Amino acid sequence: MKFNDLIKNYYGVMIASVILIGLYLFHKDSFFLIIWAYGLGLYLITKLPIPKKILKVISICLWICFVAFTFLFYYSNHHYERGPMFDTGDVVCQYDDRGPCAEQYIEDPRYLDIPWWAKLFKTSAGELLWFATLFAAGITSTASKDNKQEE
């Protein structure tokens, strides 16, 4: 494969990689590297000729993780103590800003005496993990059913 073909075929991946790595270096936040690795992994799963059996195993594992995360999400939010609620300063209105408006509060679980995983699932990081697992499981399920993959 020539260099020009490489750039022509993978310019989107290269541009996204440069942007995300640049954001990591600029903000010193590993979130951008995690997003880059996640996106690159999903891209490789959908583009590489991975056998259907391996994709099916990956898909099953991701769906099991999704169900486990759903259970942990529910359990941590309903069976552990609640942290103090803090005002975010935002006013949230219902019905396209016509309905009743109220201030938005969020829970701060940092100082609770609960396991670390429960603290994770009480924050927005737990929601992000839950949605990322759902998205990855859906993509690998679709890729494992693709007829172009080799047996």
C-alpha positions, 0 to 999 in steps of 0.5 A: 500500500502506497503512502497516498493510498494510506492517507486517502483510506484513513484520513478520518482516523488520522484527523480524529487521532491528532485532534484527540491527542492534541486535546489530551496534551493541551488539557492534560486530561486522560479522558481524551485518550480514553475516547481515542482508544475507545473510538479506535477500538470500535473502528477496528472491530468494524473494519478489520476482517475479524472472524465471526466467532470471535466477534460473537464472543466479544459481543456476548461479553459486552452484553454481559458487562452491560447487564452487570453495569445496569444491575450495579447502577440500580443497586448503587443508586437505590441501596446505598446512602445518598450524599449531600445535594449541591446546587449547580446554579442552573435553572432547568425548565420543562416543556421547552422552557414553558413549564415549571422551572427549578434549580438543578441539584447534583449528588456529591458521593465523594465523602460517603463511606461506600465502595469505590464502584458505588461512587463511580455509578453515582456520578456521571462517569457511571452513566458514561460507562453504561452508555459506552458499553451499550454502544459497543455491544450494539456495534459488535452485535451488528458487526458479528452479523455482517456477511462480509466477515470471514468464517 
